[in-house]
Amino acid sequence: MKHVLLPIVAVMILTACSDSRTVADELPNSSIAGAPREAMSETQIESSLARPVTIGEDGPRLDACGALGVVRGIAGGRTLALQAAPFQNAAASAQLANGSRVHVCTRSLDQRWLGVVVPPSAPAPVEGSSRNAAAPEPVDCGVTSPVDHKQPYDGPCQSGWVSSGFVQLIAR
């Protein structure tokens, strides 16, 4: 009886070990959509790593970025870093002040980071100019209408990752 069980147990162990996929391969990860798996580091050591913001996650019938948010809660005149990847040590490409509006397009799996597109802020009115002067047209970041499929954002506006604790959703 012992000799019969040993081959069965050995086959079961080998079968279990033959699947080389990892849990991460099975999970959808919107923050790296379209990127080859080997191009994405699993550690935060590489501060030069960049992960593009993905747009179109809600499908081809909804806006490319599903929500509008505003930066809130930054104390003491400080700013919120717009980072190249959803990691604390990622390079910062810009700084956002309280009141800055952002299009929220995606989020990290742990919900700690939001992938955002930042529309340029309206220029301040020139002192002494008339109120009826023509205001410059706002830049269309290309995220307030649908896109055919999920894709990395490559529009005219800045994009990156911010800590979700400092963004308050104001519109969906």
C-alpha positions in Angstrom: 0.0 0.0 0.0 2.9 2.3 0.9 4.5 1.7 -2.5 1.3 2.6 -4.3 0.8 6.0 -2.5 4.3 7.2 -3.0 4.1 7.5 -6.9 0.7 9.2 -6.5 2.0 11.7 -4.1 5.1 12.3 -6.3 2.8 13.0 -9.3 0.6 15.4 -7.4 3.7 17.4 -6.2 5.1 17.6 -9.7 1.8 18.6 -11.1 1.4 21.4 -8.6 4.9 22.6 -9.3 4.6 22.6 -13.1 2.4 25.8 -13.3 5.0 28.6 -13.5 2.4 31.4 -13.4 2.5 33.7 -10.3 -0.5 35.2 -8.6 0.5 38.6 -10.1 0.2 37.1 -13.6 -3.4 36.2 -12.9 -4.5 39.5 -11.5 -5.5 42.4 -13.7 -3.2 45.3 -12.9 -4.5 48.5 -14.4 -1.5 50.5 -13.5 0.7 48.4 -15.9 -1.9 47.7 -18.7 -0.2 47.0 -21.9 3.3 46.8 -20.5 5.3 43.6 -20.8 5.5 41.8 -17.4 9.3 41.7 -17.4 9.5 45.5 -17.9 7.8 46.1 -14.6 10.0 45.8 -11.5 8.4 44.2 -8.4 10.5 46.4 -6.0 10.6 50.0 -5.3 14.4 50.1 -5.6 14.4 51.5 -9.1 13.4 55.2 -8.5 13.8 55.8 -12.3 11.0 53.4 -13.0 8.0 55.0 -14.8 4.5 53.5 -15.2 2.2 55.3 -17.6 -1.2 56.3 -16.5 -3.8 54.0 -18.1 -7.0 55.6 -19.6 -10.1 53.9 -20.9 -10.6 51.4 -18.0 -14.3 52.0 -17.8 -14.9 50.8 -21.4 -15.6 52.4 -24.8 -18.9 54.0 -23.7 -17.6 56.1 -20.8 -15.0 58.9 -20.5 -11.4 57.9 -20.7 -10.9 59.1 -17.1 -13.9 58.4 -14.9 -13.6 61.0 -12.3 -12.5 64.6 -11.5 -10.7 65.3 -8.3 -9.1 68.2 -6.4 -6.0 68.1 -4.3 -6.8 68.7 -0.6 -5.2 68.4 2.8 -1.6 69.5 1.9 -0.5 71.5 5.0 1.9 74.3 5.6 2.2 75.6 2.0 3.7 72.3 0.9 2.8 70.5 -2.4 1.8 67.1 -3.6 4.4 65.3 -5.9 3.2 64.1 -9.2 5.3 61.0 -9.5 6.4 58.8 -12.5 5.2 55.6 -10.8 3.0 54.5 -7.9 6.0 54.3 -5.5 7.1 56.6 -2.7 10.7 56.7 -4.2 9.6 57.4 -7.8 10.9 60.5 -9.5 8.6 63.6 -9.3 7.7 65.4 -12.5 5.7 68.2 -11.0 4.3 69.6 -7.8 0.5 70.1 -7.2 -0.9 72.7 -4.7 -4.1 72.5 -2.8 -7.0 73.2 -5.2 -5.3 71.7 -8.2 -7.8 69.7 -10.3 -6.9 66.3 -11.7 -8.7 63.8 -13.9 -8.6 60.5 -12.1 -8.0 57.7 -14.6 -6.7 54.6 -12.7 -5.5 53.5 -9.3 -3.0 51.1 -8.0 -4.1 47.6 -6.8 -3.6 48.7 -3.1 -5.7 51.9 -3.7 -2.9 54.0 -2.3 -2.0 55.7 -5.6 -4.1 57.4 -8.2 -3.1 57.7 -11.9 -4.1 61.2 -12.9 -4.0 63.6 -15.8 -3.4 67.2 -14.8 -5.1 69.9 -16.9 -3.0 73.1 -17.1 -4.3 75.7 -14.7 -5.9 78.8 -16.2 -3.4 81.7 -16.4 -4.1 84.5 -13.9 -5.7 87.6 -15.4 -3.3 90.3 -16.3 -3.5 93.3 -14.0 -5.2 96.2 -15.6 -6.7 94.2 -18.5 -10.4 94.5 -19.2 -12.8 91.8 -17.9 -14.1 91.3 -21.4 -10.7 90.4 -22.8 -10.8 87.0 -24.6 -9.6 84.3 -22.3 -7.3 81.7 -23.8 -9.0 78.4 -24.7 -8.5 75.7 -22.1 -6.3 72.8 -23.2 -8.3 69.6 -24.0 -6.4 66.8 -22.3 -8.4 64.2 -24.3 -9.8 62.3 -21.3 -13.3 63.7 -21.1 -14.6 61.5 -24.0 -14.4 57.8 -24.6 -11.5 55.9 -26.1 -11.7 52.5 -27.9 -9.7 50.5 -25.4 -7.4 50.7 -22.4 -4.2 52.4 -23.3 -1.4 54.4 -21.8 -2.1 58.2 -21.7 -0.1 60.1 -24.3 -2.0 63.3 -24.6 -0.8 66.9 -24.3 -1.3 67.2 -20.5 1.0 66.1 -17.7 0.2 62.7 -16.2 1.5 60.7 -13.3 0.7 59.2 -9.9 -0.3 60.9 -6.6 -1.1 59.6 -3.2 -4.8 58.9 -3.0 -5.1 60.4 0.5 -4.7 63.9 -0.9 -7.3 63.8 -3.7 -11.0 64.4 -3.0 -13.3 63.3 -5.8 -15.6 66.1 -6.9 -17.3 64.6 -10.0 -17.9 61.2 -11.6 
